[in-house]
């Protein structure tokens, strides 16, 4: 068995993944909340490019979260397999 597959190491990986997922979800929530806000200099109109950038960032963030959740499931399965 390698060090990579020790229960302690796998638990640490789960904790790290959970922290990363939580941070990305926080950032995603912040981005979602800003979608309807305008800047101080705005006249109430969000530029199309700015909106597209925000939406792209949100979509990319959600995709990363999905990948991390899949990775978390695999690590959790490895930990269960070890007993």
Residue pairs with C-beta under 8 A, 6 or more apart in sequence:
3 9
5 78
5 82
7 79
7 82
10 75
10 78
10 79
10 82
11 79
13 75
14 72
14 75
14 76
14 79
17 68
17 71
17 72
17 75
18 72
20 68
21 65
21 68
21 69
21 72
24 61
24 64
24 65
24 68
25 65
27 61
28 58
28 61
28 62
28 65
31 54
31 57
31 58
31 61
32 58
34 54
35 51
35 54
35 55
35 58
38 44
38 45
38 46
